[in-house]
Amino acid sequence: MLHAASFFGFASAVVGIIIFFSVLIFLLNIITSIWAYRDSQRKGKSKEYALVVLIGTLFFPIIGLIIYFIIRND
C-alpha cells in the first residue's frame, strides 16, 4: 500500500523538475531573443527593426526565431 508521505514526496519532486525545466526554457527564450536583437543590429539593421525582432522572438519564440533565420540575410 502506498503511503501518503511517499506520494507527496514523489509529487513534489515532479513539481520541482517541472519548475526547473520551465525556468530553463524561459531563460533560453530570453537569451535567444537578446541574441537575435544584437545580431540584427550587427547586420546594420535599424533600431526599430531590431526591436521588432526582439519582441517577435520574445512572444513567439519558435516561430519568431525561424522567421528571423529566414529573413536575416536580406
MIDOSE-1310 file (N, C-alpha, C; in nm, 2 decimals, decimal comma, always signed):
residues 74
mlha	+0,08/-0,12/+0,00/+0,00/+0,00/+0,00/+0,09/+0,12/+0,00; +0,05/+0,22/-0,08/+0,13/+0,35/-0,09/+0,09/+0,44/+0,02; +0,19/+0,49/+0,09/+0,17/+0,59/+0,19/+0,16/+0,73/+0,14; +0,08/+0,81/+0,21/+0,06/+0,95/+0,16/+0,20/+1,03/+0,16
asff	+0,28/+1,00/+0,25/+0,41/+1,08/+0,26/+0,50/+1,04/+0,14; +0,50/+0,92/+0,10/+0,58/+0,88/-0,02/+0,52/+0,94/-0,15; +0,39/+0,94/-0,16/+0,33/+1,00/-0,27/+0,36/+1,15/-0,29; +0,34/+1,22/-0,17/+0,37/+1,37/-0,18/+0,52/+1,40/-0,20
gfas	+0,60/+1,31/-0,15/+0,75/+1,33/-0,18/+0,77/+1,31/-0,33; +0,71/+1,22/-0,39/+0,72/+1,20/-0,54/+0,66/+1,31/-0,62; +0,54/+1,36/-0,57/+0,48/+1,47/-0,64/+0,56/+1,60/-0,63; +0,62/+1,62/-0,51/+0,70/+1,74/-0,50/+0,82/+1,74/-0,59
avvg	+0,88/+1,62/-0,60/+0,99/+1,60/-0,69/+0,96/+1,63/-0,83; +0,84/+1,58/-0,88/+0,79/+1,61/-1,01/+0,77/+1,75/-1,03; +0,71/+1,82/-0,94/+0,68/+1,96/-0,95/+0,81/+2,04/-0,95; +0,91/+2,00/-0,88/+1,04/+2,06/-0,88/+1,11/+2,05/-1,01
iiif	+1,10/+1,93/-1,07/+1,16/+1,91/-1,21/+1,09/+2,00/-1,31; +0,95/+2,00/-1,30/+0,88/+2,09/-1,40/+0,91/+2,23/-1,38; +0,93/+2,28/-1,26/+0,97/+2,42/-1,24/+1,11/+2,45/-1,29; +1,20/+2,35/-1,27/+1,34/+2,37/-1,32/+1,34/+2,38/-1,47
fsvl	+1,27/+2,29/-1,54/+1,27/+2,30/-1,69/+1,20/+2,42/-1,74; +1,09/+2,46/-1,67/+1,02/+2,58/-1,71/+1,11/+2,70/-1,70; +1,19/+2,72/-1,60/+1,28/+2,83/-1,58/+1,39/+2,82/-1,69; +1,44/+2,70/-1,71/+1,54/+2,68/-1,81/+1,49/+2,72/-1,95
ifll	+1,37/+2,68/-1,99/+1,31/+2,72/-2,12/+1,29/+2,87/-2,13; +1,25/+2,93/-2,02/+1,23/+3,08/-2,01/+1,36/+3,15/-2,03; +1,47/+3,11/-1,96/+1,60/+3,17/-1,98/+1,65/+3,15/-2,12; +1,63/+3,03/-2,18/+1,67/+3,01/-2,32/+1,60/+3,10/-2,41
niit	+1,47/+3,13/-2,39/+1,40/+3,22/-2,47/+1,45/+3,36/-2,46; +1,49/+3,41/-2,34/+1,54/+3,54/-2,32/+1,68/+3,55/-2,39; +1,76/+3,45/-2,37/+1,90/+3,45/-2,43/+1,89/+3,46/-2,59; +1,80/+3,37/-2,65/+1,79/+3,37/-2,79/+1,73/+3,50/-2,84
siwa	+1,64/+3,56/-2,77/+1,58/+3,69/-2,81/+1,69/+3,80/-2,81; +1,77/+3,80/-2,70/+1,87/+3,90/-2,70/+1,97/+3,88/-2,81; +2,01/+3,76/-2,84/+2,10/+3,72/-2,95/+2,04/+3,77/-3,08; +1,92/+3,75/-3,11/+1,86/+3,79/-3,23/+1,86/+3,94/-3,24
yrds	+1,83/+4,01/-3,13/+1,83/+4,16/-3,13/+1,97/+4,21/-3,16; +2,07/+4,16/-3,10/+2,21/+4,20/-3,12/+2,26/+4,17/-3,26; +2,22/+4,05/-3,31/+2,26/+4,01/-3,44/+2,20/+4,10/-3,55; +2,07/+4,14/-3,53/+2,01/+4,23/-3,63/+2,07/+4,36/-3,63
qrkg	+2,12/+4,41/-3,51/+2,19/+4,54/-3,51/+2,33/+4,52/-3,57; +2,39/+4,41/-3,55/+2,53/+4,39/-3,61/+2,52/+4,38/-3,76; +2,41/+4,34/-3,81/+2,40/+4,33/-3,96/+2,36/+4,46/-4,02; +2,35/+4,57/-3,94/+2,33/+4,70/-3,99/+2,18/+4,74/-4,00
kske	+2,09/+4,66/-3,94/+1,95/+4,70/-3,95/+1,92/+4,81/-3,85; +1,81/+4,88/-3,87/+1,77/+4,99/-3,79/+1,73/+4,94/-3,65; +1,73/+5,04/-3,56/+1,69/+5,00/-3,42/+1,54/+4,95/-3,41; +1,46/+5,01/-3,50/+1,32/+4,97/-3,50/+1,30/+4,82/-3,55
yalv	+1,38/+4,79/-3,65/+1,38/+4,65/-3,70/+1,43/+4,56/-3,59; +1,54/+4,60/-3,52/+1,59/+4,51/-3,41/+1,49/+4,50/-3,30; +1,42/+4,60/-3,27/+1,32/+4,60/-3,16/+1,20/+4,50/-3,20; +1,16/+4,51/-3,33/+1,05/+4,42/-3,38/+1,10/+4,27/-3,37
vlig	+1,23/+4,25/-3,40/+1,29/+4,11/-3,39/+1,29/+4,07/-3,25; +1,32/+4,16/-3,16/+1,33/+4,12/-3,01/+1,19/+4,09/-2,96; +1,09/+4,17/-2,99/+0,95/+4,15/-2,95/+0,90/+4,02/-3,01; +0,92/+4,00/-3,14/+0,87/+3,88/-3,21/+0,93/+3,75/-3,15
tlff	+1,06/+3,75/-3,12/+1,12/+3,63/-3,06/+1,08/+3,61/-2,92; +1,05/+3,72/-2,85/+1,01/+3,70/-2,71/+0,87/+3,64/-2,70; +0,78/+3,69/-2,78/+0,64/+3,65/-2,77/+0,61/+3,53/-2,85; +0,68/+3,50/-2,96/+0,66/+3,39/-3,04/+0,80/+3,32/-3,06
piig	+0,85/+3,25/-2,96/+0,99/+3,21/-2,96/+1,03/+3,12/-3,08; +0,96/+3,02/-3,10/+1,00/+2,92/-3,21/+0,97/+2,98/-3,34; +0,85/+3,03/-3,37/+0,81/+3,08/-3,50/+0,89/+3,21/-3,52; +0,91/+3,29/-3,42/+0,99/+3,42/-3,44/+1,13/+3,39/-3,48
liiy	+1,19/+3,29/-3,42/+1,33/+3,26/-3,45/+1,35/+3,20/-3,58; +1,25/+3,12/-3,62/+1,26/+3,06/-3,76/+1,24/+3,17/-3,86; +1,14/+3,26/-3,84/+1,12/+3,37/-3,94/+1,25/+3,45/-3,94; +1,31/+3,48/-3,83/+1,43/+3,56/-3,83/+1,54/+3,50/-3,90
fiir	+1,56/+3,37/-3,89/+1,66/+3,30/-3,96/+1,64/+3,31/-4,11; +1,51/+3,30/-4,15/+1,48/+3,31/-4,30/+1,51/+3,45/-4,35; +1,47/+3,56/-4,28/+1,49/+3,69/-4,33/+1,61/+3,76/-4,29; +1,70/+3,70/-4,21/+1,81/+3,78/-4,16/+1,92/+3,81/-4,26
nd	+1,92/+3,74/-4,37/+2,03/+3,77/-4,47/+1,98/+3,86/-4,58; +1,86/+3,91/-4,57/+1,81/+4,00/-4,67/+1,88/+4,13/-4,67
